[in-house]
């Protein structure tokens, strides 16, 4: 009897430490299933477009359209989430993504992929629902850990799936390999929908449709000033990152000579580094300050293109992707900070506004990057570095947590680790 009680207590402590409430477990499980399917082919999608007849410029345009759809879906995703509830929203949006993957699978030419993108990016509608679900389910002192568990099970498939996807491409060709990956992705997406439908518990009470001051402009005006400052810095570092992000596969495979399997391994290495940092960082961020870890992410974002700029061999690529893994070190704390600063009853909508505004700023980056890349890849890297570093400096000098000075002052005063 005592032994049984001891096991129950240890299990309870384990679940409490990792913030494993029912909805968090369901969210993490469905995230893992979706990630395992998507990452069999997602990193190779530029090569798929190329195989279907798209030029480098069209690949860049596709990247911009990804940003555009991700952007325009954020606010309606948040609005719908606050109206129909977190559970119904997640089931609906995952189903839309399933339709997009099916269109990718049957696409005979590259224009059909562009049509499928409108549906495949439907999963972007779910982002505000995910934030709201974690905010609803966990208190402030557990939110960074909640986002960490979700992030780990979102990124763990990136360690596993891309090497398998690379082997599929090498065995069956670009078209055949990606279509096999898409078939597996469709099956796993259906399983995720079933899990969401059967296992989520809904505790959220939808807001009234005709509440006053509910326009996007009024919501923006009411945003916490710290959230606005964080958004500005975030826009800069993401714009710099997106200038070259979609073209990294061409630099690795075409310029340096990495194989598809090696590129899959590099992607897996990047995610492994991120995952190893998540749990200790989340624990520290929940106990103390979130911003120092956000600052580390914003620093490593422009460091990735800097190392790629000097990469001339596969060994250098390994180092570059190690740096890329460190870009994620502050992601769960950043997401937890956004949730902390958003009112409970309109949390989904505020998250949607944040990501919609960020997306509108970042949207042209891939297309601009494509133009610069066609002229000279090294210039694209240098532009990415300069813009990213400006965002990092803005974070240091303008963003602050409630009751605390900006980070640069805290660093000089030696108070950066204090509550």
Secondary structure, 3 states (H helix, E strand, C coil): CHHHHHHHHHHHHHHHHCCCCHHHHHHHHHHHHHHHHHCCCHHHHHHHHHHCCCCHHHHHHHHHHHHHHHHHHHHHHHHHHHHHCHHHHHHHHHHHHHHHHHHHHHCCCHHHHHHHHHHHHHHHHHHHHHHHHHHHHCCHHHHHHHHHHHHHHHHHHHHHHHHHHHHHHHHHHHHHHHHHHHHHHHHHHHHHHHHHHHHCCCCCCCCCCCCCCCCHHHHHHHCCHHHHHHHHHHHHHHHHHHCCHHHHHHHHHHHCCCCHHHHHHHHHHHHHHHHHHHHHHHHHHHHCCCHHHHHHHHHHHHHHHHHHHHCCCHHHHHHHHHHHHHCCCCHHHHHHHHHHCCCHHHHHHHHHHHHHHHHHHHCCHHHHHHHHHHHCHHHHHHHHHHHHHHHHHHHHHHCCCCCCCCHHHHHHHCCCCCC
